[in-house]
């Protein structure tokens, strides 16, 4: 979440950022409400501090009076101290209520977009940062979409998934399962070669972890909640991996921290219907390899560009047509300060599919995480966090099937041959 200090000292920038996210004037009033509540908290804190100081002063006097045998005067002061304790308890309760109110309001404010983020309201307003310049796959008119290819070559089974679990839970079979495993291993190997430490995290997290990375309270409706134990199935490996450094004070030599993890991801995707979500276009469980970085604030946007190049390198090796979008203010995620999306061309569907999102969160997550580092002078600062999909498999599989279909079967990109053990899926 945004820091109170930043909201107070840079109110104009914060308001401008909320307007870039298309917040209304009525919504933006919460900024003034936060400042007003913080003023009340500060005033109450001063009143409490003064009361405690007075209580301590009287306690010393009581000791002196008792030593002098002035019991009656000491008892009179004890009565005053008792009143002060009652008053301080009331002030502490008021402080707690004010802190809770502040937190609730702060959780409602999204991150402030970076100055380079374009204005806009919808995905149509996103800026194409890099476009595919090579020829697109030239498929015949009777080319099949990936869900038909899956049936033809026994790659995955959506109907069996419905039987076992429900809609949106595909079952990969035979060479399809091997292709899935090959992609996961390829993505992990690429990340490890780029200097990321591989992590194998839990697939469920507690409420503190979900809140620290911004999934709560913003996305609770999209997460699967195990109510008996109050645990959440992870929507992305970002959640457990980033929380590894929660409540940590790092040294400069610890930075940067680079981690990668493969996990299944679980998303309810409530309200997703229609032809655009057929097949693997939108599922409730999918595999993904994530990359996470913790950076010095001066290095975070350089790191963001490095992550973009990393994902782009994977796309090139898979020989898939792609484009990179710089998201506008109205299409960015709640926690992000700047986001690049990668889209792959789905040749049979003749549409772009999002397969990766790479973001810098600046201090928004680290403020919740209480993730800091000590600078050269020993002063603690909030670190910057970043994450990216490198990559999400479901739509990558969809694009590989559609773009590489031939009369003899599905051609497998050369870079995957050593992982799959076969060159054609037939």
C-alpha positions as CSV (number, residue, x, y, z in Angstrom):
1,X,0.0,0.0,0.0
2,X,1.0,3.6,-0.4
3,X,3.0,5.1,2.5
4,X,1.2,7.7,4.7
5,X,4.2,9.9,4.4
6,X,4.1,9.9,0.6
7,X,0.3,10.6,0.6
8,X,0.9,13.6,2.9
9,X,4.0,15.0,1.2
10,X,3.2,14.2,-2.4
11,X,-0.6,14.5,-2.4
12,X,-0.6,16.3,-5.8
13,X,1.2,13.4,-7.5
14,X,-0.9,10.8,-5.8
15,X,-4.1,12.5,-6.9
16,X,-2.8,12.9,-10.5
17,X,-2.0,9.1,-10.5
18,X,-5.5,8.2,-9.3
19,X,-6.9,10.4,-12.1
20,X,-4.7,8.5,-14.6
21,X,-6.4,5.3,-13.2
22,X,-9.7,7.1,-14.0
23,X,-10.8,7.6,-10.5
24,X,-13.6,10.0,-10.0
25,X,-13.5,13.1,-7.8
26,X,-15.7,11.4,-5.4
27,X,-13.4,8.4,-5.1
28,X,-10.3,10.6,-4.8
29,X,-11.9,12.2,-1.6
30,X,-10.5,9.2,0.3
31,X,-7.0,10.9,0.1
32,X,-8.3,13.8,2.2
33,X,-10.1,11.5,4.5
34,X,-6.8,9.6,5.1
35,X,-5.0,12.8,5.9
36,X,-7.7,13.9,8.2
37,X,-7.7,10.5,10.0
38,X,-3.9,10.6,10.2
39,X,-4.2,14.1,11.8
40,X,-6.6,12.6,14.4
41,X,-4.2,9.7,15.0
42,X,-1.2,12.1,15.5
43,X,-3.2,14.3,17.8
44,X,-4.4,11.3,19.9
45,X,-0.8,10.0,20.0
46,X,0.4,13.3,21.4
47,X,-2.4,13.3,24.0
48,X,-1.5,9.8,24.9
49,X,2.2,10.5,25.2
50,X,1.6,13.6,27.3
51,X,-0.7,11.5,29.6
52,X,1.8,8.7,30.0
53,X,4.6,11.2,30.7
54,X,2.5,12.8,33.4
55,X,1.7,9.4,34.9
56,X,5.4,8.6,35.0
57,X,6.2,12.0,36.6
58,X,3.6,11.4,39.3
59,X,4.8,7.9,39.9
60,X,8.3,9.3,40.8
61,X,6.7,11.8,43.1
62,X,4.7,9.0,44.9
63,X,7.9,7.1,45.5
64,X,9.6,10.2,47.0
65,X,6.6,11.0,49.2
66,X,6.4,7.5,50.5
67,X,10.1,7.7,51.4
68,X,9.4,10.9,53.3
69,X,6.5,9.3,55.2
70,X,3.9,11.5,53.5
71,X,1.4,8.7,52.9
72,X,-1.7,10.9,52.5
73,X,-0.1,13.0,49.8
74,X,1.1,9.9,48.1
75,X,-2.3,8.3,48.1
76,X,-3.8,11.5,46.6
77,X,-1.3,11.2,43.7
78,X,-2.1,7.5,43.3
79,X,-5.7,8.4,42.7
80,X,-4.6,10.9,40.0
81,X,-2.4,8.2,38.4
82,X,-5.4,5.8,38.4
83,X,-7.4,8.3,36.5
84,X,-4.6,8.9,34.1
85,X,-4.4,5.1,33.5
86,X,-8.1,5.0,32.7
87,X,-7.7,7.9,30.3
88,X,-4.7,6.4,28.6
89,X,-6.6,3.1,28.1
90,X,-9.4,5.0,26.4
91,X,-6.8,6.8,24.2
92,X,-5.1,3.5,23.3
93,X,-8.5,2.1,22.2
94,X,-9.1,5.3,20.2
95,X,-5.6,4.9,18.6
96,X,-6.3,1.3,17.7
97,X,-9.6,2.3,16.0
98,X,-7.9,5.1,14.1
99,X,-5.1,2.8,12.9
100,X,-7.7,0.3,11.7
101,X,-9.7,3.0,9.9
102,X,-6.5,4.2,8.3
103,X,-5.5,0.7,7.1
104,X,-8.9,0.1,5.7
105,X,-8.8,3.3,3.7
106,X,-5.2,2.8,2.6
107,X,-6.0,-0.7,1.3
108,X,-8.6,0.8,-1.0
109,X,-6.0,3.0,-2.9
110,X,-4.1,1.4,-5.8
111,X,-0.5,2.1,-6.6
112,X,0.4,5.3,-8.2
113,X,1.3,4.8,-11.9
114,X,4.8,5.7,-13.1
115,X,5.0,8.9,-15.1
116,X,5.7,6.9,-18.3
117,X,2.4,5.0,-18.0
118,X,0.0,6.3,-20.8
119,X,-3.4,7.6,-20.0
120,X,-6.4,5.4,-21.0
121,X,-9.4,3.5,-19.8
122,X,-9.6,0.2,-21.6
123,X,-7.2,-2.4,-23.1
124,X,-7.7,-0.6,-26.5
125,X,-5.8,2.4,-25.0
126,X,-2.7,0.3,-24.2
127,X,0.5,1.3,-26.1
128,X,2.2,-1.2,-28.4
129,X,5.8,-1.1,-27.2
130,X,7.1,-3.7,-29.7
131,X,5.2,-5.3,-32.5
132,X,5.8,-8.5,-34.5
133,X,7.5,-7.6,-37.8
134,X,7.9,-11.1,-39.3
135,X,5.2,-12.9,-41.4
136,X,2.4,-14.5,-39.4
137,X,1.8,-18.3,-39.8
138,X,0.1,-18.9,-43.1
139,X,-2.6,-21.5,-42.2
140,X,-5.2,-23.0,-44.5
141,X,-8.8,-21.9,-44.2
142,X,-9.7,-25.1,-42.5
143,X,-7.1,-24.7,-39.7
144,X,-8.4,-25.9,-36.4
145,X,-8.5,-24.0,-33.1
146,X,-6.5,-25.6,-30.3
147,X,-9.5,-27.3,-28.6
148,X,-10.2,-29.2,-31.8
149,X,-6.5,-30.1,-32.2
150,X,-6.5,-31.3,-28.6
151,X,-9.2,-33.8,-29.5
152,X,-7.6,-34.9,-32.7
153,X,-4.1,-35.5,-31.1
154,X,-5.2,-36.4,-27.5
155,X,-3.4,-33.4,-26.0
156,X,-5.8,-32.5,-23.3
157,X,-9.3,-33.3,-22.3
158,X,-11.7,-30.6,-21.1
159,X,-14.7,-32.9,-20.7
160,X,-12.7,-35.3,-18.5
161,X,-11.7,-32.3,-16.4
162,X,-15.4,-31.5,-15.9
163,X,-16.0,-35.1,-14.7
164,X,-13.1,-34.9,-12.2
165,X,-13.5,-31.4,-11.0
166,X,-15.5,-28.9,-13.1
167,X,-15.3,-26.6,-16.0
168,X,-11.9,-25.0,-16.5
169,X,-9.8,-27.8,-15.2
170,X,-8.1,-29.5,-18.2
171,X,-6.5,-33.0,-18.0
172,X,-3.3,-33.2,-20.1
173,X,-2.6,-36.7,-21.6
174,X,0.2,-38.6,-23.3
175,X,2.4,-36.3,-25.4
176,X,0.3,-33.3,-24.2
177,X,1.4,-34.0,-20.6
178,X,5.0,-34.4,-21.8
179,X,4.8,-31.1,-23.7
180,X,3.5,-29.4,-20.6
181,X,6.3,-30.8,-18.5
182,X,8.8,-29.8,-21.2
183,X,7.7,-26.2,-21.2
184,X,7.9,-26.0,-17.4
185,X,11.4,-27.3,-17.4
186,X,12.5,-25.1,-20.3
187,X,11.1,-22.0,-18.6
188,X,12.8,-22.9,-15.3
189,X,16.2,-23.6,-17.0
190,X,16.0,-20.3,-18.8
191,X,15.4,-18.5,-15.5
192,X,18.2,-20.3,-13.7
193,X,20.6,-19.5,-16.5
194,X,19.6,-15.8,-16.0
195,X,20.6,-15.9,-12.4
196,X,17.3,-16.6,-10.6
197,X,17.3,-19.0,-7.6
198,X,14.8,-21.8,-8.1
199,X,12.1,-22.0,-5.3
200,X,9.6,-24.8,-4.8
201,X,7.0,-23.0,-2.5
202,X,3.7,-24.2,-0.9
203,X,0.6,-24.0,-3.1
204,X,-1.5,-22.5,-0.3
205,X,-0.8,-19.4,1.7
206,X,-2.2,-17.7,4.8
207,X,-4.1,-14.5,4.9
208,X,-1.0,-12.4,5.9
209,X,0.8,-13.6,2.8
210,X,-2.1,-12.9,0.5
211,X,-2.6,-9.4,2.0
212,X,1.1,-8.6,1.8
213,X,1.3,-9.0,-1.9
214,X,-2.0,-7.2,-2.6
215,X,-4.3,-10.1,-3.4
216,X,-6.3,-9.2,-0.3
217,X,-8.5,-7.3,0.0
218,X,-8.6,-6.6,-3.8
219,X,-8.9,-10.0,-5.3
220,X,-10.6,-12.2,-2.7
221,X,-13.4,-13.0,-5.1
222,X,-11.0,-14.5,-7.6
223,X,-9.2,-16.8,-5.1
224,X,-10.1,-20.3,-3.8
225,X,-10.5,-20.1,-0.1
226,X,-10.1,-23.1,2.2
227,X,-12.3,-21.8,5.0
228,X,-11.7,-24.4,7.7
229,X,-8.0,-23.6,7.8
230,X,-8.3,-20.0,6.4
231,X,-5.8,-20.7,3.7
232,X,-5.9,-19.6,0.0
233,X,-4.9,-21.6,-3.1
234,X,-2.3,-19.4,-4.8
235,X,-3.3,-17.5,-7.9
236,X,0.4,-17.2,-8.8
237,X,3.8,-18.2,-7.4
238,X,4.4,-14.4,-6.8
239,X,2.5,-14.7,-3.5
240,X,4.5,-17.3,-1.6
241,X,7.8,-16.4,-3.3
242,X,7.6,-12.6,-2.6
243,X,6.6,-13.4,1.0
244,X,9.9,-15.2,1.6
245,X,11.4,-11.7,2.3
246,X,8.4,-10.4,4.4
247,X,9.5,-8.7,7.6
248,X,13.1,-8.7,6.5
249,X,15.8,-6.0,6.8
250,X,18.3,-6.7,4.0
251,X,21.8,-5.3,3.6
252,X,22.9,-3.7,0.4
253,X,25.0,-6.7,-0.5
254,X,21.8,-8.8,-0.5
255,X,20.4,-6.9,-3.5
256,X,19.3,-7.7,-6.0
257,X,17.3,-10.9,-5.0
258,X,16.2,-12.9,-8.0
259,X,13.9,-15.9,-7.5
260,X,11.9,-18.2,-9.8
261,X,9.3,-20.8,-9.2
262,X,7.0,-23.2,-11.0
263,X,3.6,-23.7,-9.5
264,X,0.1,-24.5,-10.6
265,X,-2.1,-21.4,-10.3
266,X,-5.7,-21.4,-9.2
267,X,-8.2,-18.6,-10.2
268,X,-11.9,-18.7,-9.9
269,X,-12.3,-16.3,-12.9
270,X,-15.8,-15.5,-11.8
271,X,-18.1,-14.1,-14.5
272,X,-15.9,-15.3,-17.5
273,X,-18.2,-16.6,-20.2
274,X,-18.4,-16.6,-24.0
275,X,-16.5,-17.8,-27.1
276,X,-13.3,-15.9,-26.1
277,X,-12.8,-18.2,-23.1
278,X,-13.1,-21.5,-25.0
279,X,-10.5,-24.2,-24.6
280,X,-7.4,-23.0,-22.8
281,X,-8.1,-19.4,-23.3
282,X,-9.3,-19.1,-19.7
283,X,-9.1,-21.9,-17.2
284,X,-9.3,-22.2,-13.4
285,X,-6.0,-24.1,-13.0
286,X,-2.9,-23.6,-15.1
287,X,0.8,-24.0,-14.8
288,X,3.2,-21.0,-14.7
289,X,6.8,-20.2,-14.1
290,X,7.2,-16.9,-12.2
291,X,10.2,-14.6,-11.8
292,X,10.4,-12.3,-8.8
293,X,13.0,-9.6,-8.0
294,X,13.8,-7.4,-5.0
295,X,15.7,-4.4,-6.1
296,X,17.3,-1.1,-4.8
297,X,14.9,1.7,-5.7
298,X,17.5,3.2,-8.1
299,X,17.7,-0.1,-10.1
300,X,14.1,-1.3,-10.3
301,X,13.1,0.1,-13.7
302,X,16.4,-1.1,-15.2
303,X,15.5,-4.5,-13.7
304,X,12.0,-4.2,-15.2
305,X,13.5,-3.8,-18.7
306,X,15.8,-6.8,-18.0
307,X,12.8,-8.9,-17.2
308,X,11.0,-7.8,-20.3
309,X,14.1,-8.9,-22.4
310,X,14.1,-12.2,-20.5
311,X,10.5,-13.0,-21.5
312,X,11.1,-11.8,-25.0
313,X,14.0,-14.2,-25.3
314,X,11.8,-17.1,-24.4
315,X,9.2,-16.0,-27.0
316,X,11.8,-15.9,-29.7
317,X,13.1,-19.3,-28.8
318,X,9.6,-20.7,-29.0
319,X,9.3,-19.1,-32.5
320,X,5.9,-17.6,-31.6
321,X,4.6,-14.3,-33.0
322,X,4.3,-11.9,-30.1
323,X,3.9,-8.3,-29.2
324,X,4.6,-6.2,-26.1
325,X,2.1,-3.8,-24.7
326,X,2.7,-1.0,-22.2
327,X,-0.5,-0.9,-20.2
328,X,-2.4,2.3,-19.7
329,X,-3.5,3.6,-16.4
330,X,-7.0,2.2,-16.7
331,X,-5.9,-1.3,-17.5
332,X,-3.1,-1.8,-14.9
333,X,-3.3,-4.1,-12.0
334,X,-4.2,-2.6,-8.6
335,X,-0.7,-3.1,-7.2
336,X,1.4,-2.2,-10.2
337,X,3.2,1.1,-10.9
338,X,4.1,0.0,-14.5
339,X,3.2,-3.2,-16.4
340,X,4.2,-4.7,-19.8
341,X,2.0,-7.4,-21.1
342,X,3.1,-10.0,-23.7
343,X,0.6,-11.3,-26.2
344,X,1.0,-14.2,-28.5
345,X,-0.7,-14.6,-31.8
346,X,-3.3,-17.4,-32.0
347,X,-3.3,-18.2,-35.7
348,X,-6.5,-20.3,-35.9
349,X,-8.5,-17.9,-33.6
350,X,-6.9,-14.9,-35.3
351,X,-6.5,-13.0,-32.1
352,X,-3.9,-12.0,-29.5
353,X,-3.7,-13.9,-26.2
354,X,-2.0,-12.5,-23.1
355,X,0.6,-15.0,-21.9
356,X,2.8,-12.8,-19.6
357,X,2.6,-9.8,-17.4
358,X,5.8,-8.1,-16.1
359,X,5.4,-5.4,-13.5
360,X,7.3,-3.1,-11.1
361,X,5.5,-2.4,-7.9
362,X,8.0,0.1,-6.5
363,X,7.3,0.2,-2.7
364,X,3.6,-0.7,-2.8
365,X,4.2,-4.3,-1.9
366,X,7.3,-3.8,0.3
367,X,5.3,-1.4,2.5
368,X,2.8,-4.2,3.2
369,X,5.6,-6.7,3.4
370,X,7.7,-4.5,5.8
371,X,10.6,-5.3,3.4
372,X,13.5,-3.0,3.9
373,X,17.2,-2.7,3.4
374,X,20.0,-0.6,5.0
375,X,21.6,2.0,2.9
376,X,25.3,3.1,3.1
377,X,24.5,5.2,6.2
378,X,22.7,2.5,8.0
379,X,19.3,4.0,7.4
380,X,16.5,1.6,6.5
381,X,14.5,2.1,3.3
382,X,11.7,0.2,1.6
383,X,13.0,-2.0,-1.3
384,X,11.3,-2.3,-4.7
385,X,9.6,-5.5,-5.8
386,X,8.9,-6.8,-9.3
387,X,7.5,-9.9,-10.8
388,X,6.7,-11.4,-14.1
389,X,5.2,-14.5,-15.8
390,X,8.0,-16.4,-17.6
391,X,5.7,-17.9,-18.6
392,X,2.0,-19.0,-18.3
393,X,1.5,-22.3,-20.0
394,X,-2.1,-22.7,-20.9
395,X,-2.2,-20.0,-23.7
396,X,1.3,-20.8,-24.8
397,X,0.2,-24.4,-25.4
398,X,-2.9,-23.0,-27.3
399,X,-0.7,-20.9,-29.6
400,X,1.9,-23.7,-30.1
401,X,-0.8,-26.1,-31.2
402,X,-2.6,-23.6,-33.6
403,X,0.5,-21.9,-35.1
404,X,2.4,-25.1,-35.8
405,X,-0.4,-27.4,-37.1
406,X,0.5,-29.3,-40.3
407,X,-1.2,-32.3,-42.1
408,X,1.4,-34.5,-40.4
409,X,0.8,-33.2,-36.9
410,X,1.9,-30.4,-34.6
411,X,5.5,-29.3,-35.1
412,X,7.4,-28.8,-31.8
413,X,9.8,-25.9,-31.6
414,X,13.4,-27.0,-31.9
415,X,14.3,-25.6,-28.4
416,X,11.9,-28.1,-26.8
417,X,13.1,-31.3,-28.6
418,X,15.5,-32.3,-25.8
419,X,12.7,-31.8,-23.2
420,X,9.9,-33.5,-25.1
421,X,11.8,-36.4,-26.7
422,X,9.7,-35.9,-29.9
423,X,9.7,-33.4,-32.7
424,X,6.1,-33.8,-33.8
425,X,2.9,-34.2,-31.8
426,X,0.7,-36.7,-33.7
